[in-house]
């Protein structure tokens, strides 16, 4: 099998650009607080583990609310769901900037996570349904937005954080309001789905073995990822703007290898082997951090280089999840997002607590173990990934019906014979 790069990646309808721009701003919210974590902890007299709760509250609420995002969108439509999600982010980002205590910021970040969940699950589906260039092209466009947002977030956070720790929160509120207006004006009205999604649909979808294993691998990977993202800024001991540039360099690598590196590796080695290599490379980088956490140069170089492996992993994992799952892509996205964000949310806080009771080496050593654990989980799903590769043509379109691919996965790799029937019952057919 071979994959050509999408021919229309940068020739998209205005609606796609509007949603992609909103995605960039939304994902800025992930890395935005990185440069200000040490300064914020010092300003508000908080411990590092308390400061990392800004990640935990945001991502855990995002994870839980992913379970209801499709229930909402199937009742009010995708466009309205996107607008509601963006509006919620605007309000809670502004409130976080107005908070006077670390607990207040943590609480408002949780509200931010609610809006983020509504937006993320729906935005991926909106881009996939509207983008030109095939399914793979849509995923790459989405991951490019993710990479640009992650790259820009730390710089914006560093620049505004150099003025005040409140600046990044107000900055996101303003940018998200612009994204809200662009989405409202440029995205056409979306019809209501033919069927309403039940609240239990995402959890029921996880009964599909391939989707469950992909989600479990993503949980382990996100534990590693957010251990680095959420705790590495503390031992670096840099000013907010300096931290911003470090994570900007990291984000640039994420964006480049999401868009360019991942498709080339997939074409040459297939999804499974490319993921094994990317996760193993990430584990090696984390091993350097675990061995030398007090050496600033090692930390800076390792964090920036890790963007190579994170970019590859993000694109190929998202694409594989959408192909393997036998359910509608919004439901698959919600189920997958629920599991993976749980890992990402708990990891930074756990890292802070591990340092308090042990030393700086331990959380990063655990991150090495979880990254390699993700490889092990994916290896048990190898034939499912091969079946997903076989289900795509050279332009990234589905060569087979996605449910046929899922059925093939079930037949080839020990899936429950009734998996498709169970999912169809949830979907109401």
N, C-alpha and C positions, 0 to 999 in steps of 0.2 A: 504493500500500500504506500502511496505517496500523497503528500499534501502540498499543494501550491499555495502561495500566499494569496490572500483575498485581493481581487483586482479592484474593489471599490471601497477600500477601507476608509479613504478620506473623501469620498464622494457620496455623501449621505443626505437624506432629507433633513430639513431644518429641525423637525421634531426630534430626530435622533441627536442632533447637536445640542439641543436644549436639555434633553435628559442627560446626555454625557457631561455637559457642563455642570449640571446639578450633582452628578456623581463625583466629579472632581472636587467640588466644594464639600460634599458629604464626607469623602474619604480624607479630606484635609483635616477633618475633626479627629481622626485617629492619631495622626502624628503631631497635631497642633500643640498638644500639651507637653510633648517630650522635652522641648528646650526649657520650659518654665518649671518643670517638676522640682529640681533642686531649689530654685529661687522661691517658688511657692511654698515649699516645705519650710524654708528658712523664714520667710515673711510671716507665715501663719503659725509658726512654732509647731510644726507637725513632723512626725517621723517619716522616713522613706516609705515604710509600709502603709502609713495613713495616706500619703500622697498618691501612692499607686492605686488607691481605691477609686481615683478618677477614671482609671481604665476599667476597674472591676465593675463598678456600678453601671457604667455606660454599656459595657459589653454583655454583662449578664442580663440586664433588662432587654437589650437588643435580642439576645438569644431567646428569652422566654416569649417576647412579643412577636418573634418570627412565626410562632405557632398560630397566631391569630391574624397575621397580616393578610393571608389569602381569604380568610373568612370575611374580612372587611372589604377587600378589593372586589370580591365576587358579588358584593351587595351594593357598592357605590360606584364601581368602575375604577379602572387603573389610573386615569387622569386625576380623579378626585382624591384617590388614595395618595398619589404622589404629592399633591398640593397640601393635603392635610399633614402628611409626614414632614414636608418642608416647613410648614407653618409652626409645627410643634418644635422643630429644631431651632427656628429663629427665636421663639419665645424663651426656651430653656437655655440657649446659649447666652442670650442677653441677661437672664436671671443669674447664671453662673458668674458672669462678669460683675454682677452687683453684690455677690455674696460677701459676707464678712468673716466666714470661718471655713475651715476645711470640710466640716460636715455639711455645711450649706452647699458648697461646690459639688461635693459628692452626690448630694440629693438631686441637685439640678442636672448633673450629668446623667443621672438615671432617667429623668424626664427626656433629656436629649436622646437617650437610647431608644425610648419609645418611638419618637419620630423617625429615628434612623432605621428601625426595623420595618416600619411601614414603607419607607422609601426604598431600602435596599432590595427587598424581595420583589417589589413591583418594578423597579427601574431595570433590573436585569431582564425581566420578561418583556418590558416595553422596547428595549433595545433589540432583543432577539427577534421580536415580531416585526420591527420596522426597518432594521438595518439592511443595506444592500451588501452583497458579497458573501452570502451563505452563512450558515450557522457558526462555523469556526470564525469567520470574519467578525460576526457580532460579538462573540466571546472575546476576541482579541481587542476589539474596540472598547468593550466594557473594562477589560483589564488594563488597557492603556489609560483610561480615565482613572482607574484605581491607582495606577503607578504615578500619574501626574499629580493626583491629589495627595498621595503619600509623600511625594517629593516636595511639593509646594508647601504642605502643611508645616513642616518644621521651620522652613525659612520665614514664612509669615509669622509663625509663633515666636521665632527668635527675634525678628525685627520689632514686632509689637511688644514682645515680652521684655525687650531691652528697655522699653519705656515704662511699662508696668505689667505685672502679671495679669491684670484685668484685660489688657489690650487684645490678646488672641481671642478671647471669648466674644468681645464686642465685634471684632473683625469678622468672625464666622457668622455672627447674627446678620451683619450687613450683607456679606456675600451670599448667604443663603436666601436672604430676601430678594436679591437680584435673580438668583436661580429660580425662586418661586415665581417671580413675574415672567421670566423667560419661558418657563414650563407652561404657565397659564395661557400665554399668548401664542406660543408656537406649537404646542402639542395638540393635535386635533382631539375633539371629544371622542372618547373611547366607549363603544357599546358595552353594555353589561354582558358578562359571560352567559352562555346558554344554561349552565348549571351553577348553582351556588355551592361553594366549597364548604364542607363541614369542618368544625373545629378539630375533629380528630384526624383529618386527612393527612397532615404532615407526619404525625406519629404512626399512623397506619402505613404510610409509605416506607417508614424505616423497617417494616417487616420484610421488605425486599432485601435480600442478602447483599447484593452488590452495592446498593445505596447505603446500607448500614455500614458496611466495611469502609467505603469511601469516606463516610462521615466520621467514623471512628479514627481513621488515619488522619483526617483533617483536625480532629480534636487534639491528637498528640502533636501534630505539626504546629498548631496554633499555640499550644503550651510553650513550645520551644521559641516560636516567633515572638510572642508577647512577653516572655521572660527577658529576651534581649531588648525589645522595644521599650518595655516599661521600666526595666531596672538598670540597663547599661548606662543611662545618663548620669546616675549617681556617682559611680567610681570614676567617671571621666573628669569630674570637677572642672567643668568649663562654664563660661558665661553663656547666657541664653542664645545670643547670636552665634557664638562659636558652635554650640550644640546644633543650632539650626542648620548650619552649613554642613556639618558632619552627616546629619540625617537627610539633607538635600542630596548629597552625593550618593547615599544609599538608595534614596528614592529614584534617582535618575537610572541607576542600574536596574531597579525593579521595573521601571517603565520600559527600558530598552529590551530587556530580556523577556518581558511579557509579550511584546509585540514582535520582535525579530528572532530572539533566541529560541523561544519555545516551539514555534512552528517548524523551524529547521531541524531541531533535535527530534521532534516527533516524526518528521518525514524520514529521518535517517534510522532512528532506533525504535520508534513506536512509543506510545504513551507510557507503558509500564516501565520500560528500561530508562526512559528519560526521567521519570519521577524517582526511580531508585537512585539514579546518579545525582539528581538535584538535592534530594533529602540527605544523601550521604555526604555530599559536599557541604551542605549546611551544618551537619553534625561535626564535620572536621573544623569548620570555622568556629563553632561554639566551643569545641575542645580547646582551641587556642585561648578563647576568652576565659574558660574555666581554669586553665593553667596559669594565665597571667592577668588576673583581673585588676591588679594594681598598676599595670604598665599602660599608661595612657595611649602611647603610640600603637600598641597591639590592639587595644580596644577600638580605637578609631579606624584602623585599617580593616580589622575583622568585621566591624559593623558595616562599613561601606561595601566590602567584598560580598557580604552575605546577600546583598541585593540581587546579585546574579542568580543565586539559587532560589531565592524567594520569588523572583519574577517568573522563572520557569515553572515552578511548582504551582503558583496561583493560576496561571492560564490553563495548564494541562489538567489540573484537578477540577476546576470549574467546568471545563468542557467535558471531561469524563463523567462527572456527576450528571450533567444534563443528558448525556447519551445513554448511560446505564439505566437510569431510573425509568420505570414503566408508567409514571404518572405525568400530568401536565408539568411543564417546566417551572411555573411559579410555586407549585406544591413541592417539587423536588428542591428548589432553591430554599424554601422555608424550612424543610426538614433538615437539609444539610447545614443551613445557617444556624439553626437551633443548636445542633451538636457542636459544631466547630467553635462558635462564639462562647460557649460554656468554658471550653479549654482556654481560650484567649482571655476571658474575663478573670478567671481564678489565678492564672499564672503570675501576673505581676505582684499581687498581694501575697501569694505564697512565697515568692522570691524574697520579698521584704522580711517576712516572718522567718524564713530559713536563715537569712543573714543574721537576724537578731539572736537566734538560738545556736548558730554554728559559726560559719564564716562566709566570706564573699565567694569562695569557690563552689559551694554546694549548689546554689540554684542553677548556675550555668552547667554544672556537671549533670544535674537532673535533666536539663534541657537537651543535652547530648543524648541521654538515654531515650527521651521521648521522641526525638527526631529519628533515631534508629528504630524505635518501636513502630513509628509510622511506616518505615520501609517493610518491617516484618508483616504488618497488617496488609499492606498493599500486595505483598508477595502471595498471600492467601487468596487474593482477588485477581491474580494475573490473567487468567483466561477471560474473566469478565472485561478487563481492560482491552484485551485483544479483540473481543467481540465488538466493543464500542469502536475501536479503530476500523474494523471491517465494515461498520455501519456508516462510514463517511466516504464521500467521493473525493476527488482531487481538489475540488473547490470548497470543501468544508460543508457541503450540503449532506443531509441525511440520505444515504443511498438506499436504506431500508427504512420502513416505518420504525419509529423509536420503540414502539411496543414489540415489534418483531425482534429488534436487537435485544430487548430485555428478556423476551422469551428464549432467545438463543442462549443468552447468559444463563438463564435458569436451567436449560437443558444440558448445557456443556459443563456447568460448574456447580452442580448440587443445589440449585435454587429450589425452593418448594414448588411443586407442580402447580399449586393453586395460587401462586403469588399474584399473577395478573388478575385472576378472578377476584381475589380479595380486594385489590386496589380498585377494580371496576365497581365493586359493590359500594366502596366508599365514595366513588365519583358519582354514583347514582344511576349508572346505566342499567 
